[in-house]
Amino acid sequence: MSDAEPLVTVVIPAYNAAGTIEETLASVTAQTYRRLEILVIDDGSKDNTAEVVSLAAREDGRIRLIRQPNGGVCAARNRGIDEAKGEFVAFVDADDLWRPSKIEKQLAAFARGGPRAGLAYTQFVFIDSASRIIGVDPTPRPEGDVLKEICTRNIVGHGSSPMMRKAVFDHVGGFELALRQSCEDHLMYFRVAEHYDFVVVQEPLVGYRLVDGSMTSDFGKMISSSNFITDEMLRKHPQLKEEILLGRQVLRMWLLRVALRNRRYRDAVGVALGIAVQAPGFLAREVLLRAAPKLLGRLSEALAPQAKSQPRPRFL
């Protein structure tokens, strides 16, 4: 490891993460790029998260534990940004995982993107509580000037993929505390995309964990946060009104699918009625293009001979 190499600060917000933080830290310390500063922000945990992190810090001096009263994921990430000494800052949630080459490949993407590149991100897979792969999104991700795409949807997807230049935060500020922990990452990516290019590594280098209870417990808060973001987008970029309003409906359709998947039918009805009032044509088109083919697919599966299920591979 050479001092000529840029220092990368890894920020890990952690709240009651004792059951997963050790594996997350192992995936970070195993990075092929070694010049890391690893900051775990214990956001007022009531379990033994701090003890697990302190033990890991004795084994790897790059790890530092920072404790603070509970303030939510935005406050924890902002504390990490304030404490960061690195030229670049990467974020990972305390239950997600990285493949070993993630940081190395993102730095290469920054080099390719030049000085206008402010954010590098990657593709990802979904993992379960045992770190087995349960879903893959192979869709190629956009790069360059992505402002229109960001207005339409959260192209990064979550908070464990992006790495940003530290100087970006001097320009756009930290995570929005008013959102606390609902859509806060999407707003940050929008604010970055207003001023910088994005670069992408078209490989699934992040394991994004889905477990019971992890998906959107408060639909009202999600919709309120979405409206907050939409209002800012429209105020700053009225010329992108069509894309921004489409993005609002895309989020609501995602919430509708989540509600149906988790059998939260009252929430599903409320979200569907909201879409129907605001954009009835959009709702009908989405049902025809997405729901109908899935229903036909499930019917075909039910009628077909049952194949022996294959074991799910682990992410790492």
N, C-alpha and C positions, 0 to 999 in steps of 0.2 A: 504494500500500500504506500503510495507516494503522496506527499503534501501537495504536489502539483495537481493531483486529481481533485475535482470539486467535492466538498463535503455535502452530503445529502442528509437532511434531518427527516427522520421518520416520526410522525406524530400518531400516537395510538390513544384515542379517548376510551376510557374504561369505566364502566359502572356495573358493579356486582358481576364481574367477568371472571371470577376465580376458576370457573369450570372450563374456560376456553383460552384464556390469555396465554397460558404456557405454550400451547400449540401455535398460536399466532406469533408469539415471540420467536419460537423456533424457526418458523418460516421466514421471518425477517432477518434473524442472525445468520441464516444459511444463504443469504444472497451472495452471488458471485462477485458483486461489487462490494468491496469491504469497507470503504471509507464512509461509514454511517454514524450518525448520532441518533440514538433511539430514545424518544421521550414518551413515557407512559403517563398520561394525565389521569390520575385516579380521581374521578369526579364524585367524591363523597360516597364511595362504596360502603355498604354495610356488611359485606362478607370479607373474606381474607384475600381479596385481590392484591392489596399492597404487600402482603407477605409473599405471595407467589412471585410478584415482580421483583421484590427485594432479593429473593433467592436467585432468580435468573440474573440479576445485576451483579451478584458476586461471581458468577461464572463468565460474564461478558461485560467488560468495563464500558462498552459503548451504550449500555442501557442506563437510563436515569429515571427514577420515579419522582413524579411531582404530584403532590396531593392538594386538593382544594375542596371547598364545600360544593355540594351538588348545584350545578348551574345549567346542566343540559349539554348536549353534544356540541353545540355552537360555542358555548363558553369554553369547553375543554379544548376544542380545536384552536380557538383564538389564543388560549394560554400557550399552547404548543408553538404557535406561530411567533408569539412574543418572545418565547424562550429560545427559539431556533437560532443556531449559529451557521447553518448551512446555506449555500448558494441556492439549493433546491429544497423544497419541502414536499414530502410524500405522506399520504394519509392512509391508514388502514384501521378498520374497526376491530374491536377486541375479540371478535369471534370469526373473522374472515382469515383467509390464507393467501400467501403469495407463492408462486413458483420461483425457483432460485434465480432465474435470469431476469426477473421483472425490472429491477432498477437499472441493470446494465443496458437492457434494450431500450428503456425509456430515455436514458441519457444519450444513446445513439440516435434516437428519434429527434431529440432536441438539437443535436449537432447537425442533423440533416435539415431541420426546419429553420435554422438560423436564428438571428436575434429577435425576429418577430414572433417566434414560437413562445407562448407563455404557459401552455399546459400540454402535458403528454398523458395519454390514457391508453388502455388496452381492452381487448375483449375479455370475457369472463365466462365462467360456468357456475351453475347453482350446485351447492353441496348440502347434504343433510347433516344431522347432528353427529353422525359418525364420520364426517368428512368424505362421504362417497358422492360421486357426481350423479345428480338427479335431473339435470337439464343443461342444454347447451344452446346458446344463441349464436349461430354462425354468421349473422348478418355483418357484412363489412361496415366499418365505422367511418364516418366522414372526417376529413381534416382540412386544414387551411382556414379560410374565413367561414366559420360555421354558425354565424349569428342567426341566419334564417332557420337552420336546423334546430338550434337550441330553443328558438321561439316555438317550434312545433312539438319538440319532445326533449326529454333529458337523454341526450345521446350517450353520455358517460355512464349513466345507469345507477350509480351508487357512489358511496364515499370512499371505497377502498382501492379504487383504480388510479385516480389522478395524481400526478406529480407536477408541481408548479415552481416557477422561479420565485425565490423569496421576494424579489423586487416587485412582483405582481401585486402583492398585498399592500405595499406602500402606495400603489396606484389605485386599487379598487377597494381597499379596506378588508376587514375580516368577514367571518360568517355573520349573517344577520341574526342578532339576538332576539328580535321580535318573533322569529319563526321557531326558535328554541330547537326543535328536532323534527320538523315536518317540512319537506321540500327545500330545506336550507341549502342542500348541495346544488340543486337546480338553479337557484337564484345566484349562487356564487359562480357557476359556470356561465350563466348569462352575462354577468358583469365582467368576467374575464374575456368572453367572446366579443364584447363591444370594442376591445382595444388590442387583442392579441390573436394570433393564429393558434389553432390546435394541431398537434401531431398525434399520430396513433400507431400503436404496435398491433398489427392484425393477428394476434395470437391470444388465446385464453390463458392469461397469466395470473388471474385472480379467481379464487374460490369464494363465492358470495354465499354465505350460509343462510338457508331457509329452515326455520324450525317452527313448531307450533307457537303461535303468539307473536311471531316476529313481523308479521305482515299487517301493517296499518290497522292498529287497534281503534283509532279514533278517526272515522271517516269525515266527521264535521270539521275537525282540525285540518285534515288534509285539504279539504275543499276551501276552507278559509285561507290557508297558506297559498294555495294555488291562485286564489283571487288576488292576494297581496302581490304575487309575482306578476300576474297578468296586468294589474293596474300599473306597476312600474314599467313593464315592457311597453304598454300602450302609450304611457306618458312620454317615454324616451324615444320610441320608434313608431309613431302612428302610421308610417308608410308600410309597416309590416303587420297591419291589423289583421289581414286574412290569416297569416301564419300563426299569429298569437292566439286568435280565437279558435283556430283549429287545434292548437296545442292544449287549450283548456278542455276541449271535448275529448282529446286523446287521453288525457289524465283521467277524466271521469269514466271513460270506457275501461281503462285499466282497473279503476276502483270497482267497477261493476263486475269485472271478471274475478277479482279477488273476493268480493262479497259472495258471489255464487260458488266459487271454489270452496270457501269456508262455511257455506250454508248459512250465511247471515242474510236471510231473505228480506228482512225489514230494511236493512241498509241497502240491499240491491234495488228494492223498489224505489226507495228515496232517490238514489243516484240515477236510476233509469228515468224517473219522472223529471228530474232536473235536466237531463240531456234532451228529453222529448220536448220540454218547454223551450229550451234555448236553440236546439238544432235537431228538429224531428227528422229531417232528411239524412243527417249524419248518422243518427241512431239506426234508421232503417237500412242504410247502406252497410253499416258495420255488421248488423245482424245477418244480412244476406251474404256478405263476403267472408265473415269469420265464423259466426255461430253455425250456420247451416252446414258448411263443409265438415266442421268438427263433429256435428251430430251424425252426419252420414258416415264419417270415419269410425265413430264409436259403434254405430250399428253394424258396419262391416266386420269390426273386430269381434263383436258379440256373436256373429253368425259363423265366423271362421274358426277352424280347429285351433285349440289353444296350444301355442308353442311353449316350450319350457323356458321360463324366464332365466335370463342370464344375470349373474351377480353384478352389482354395480361396482365399477372401479373406484378406488380411492383417488382423491385429487393429488395427493403427494405420495 
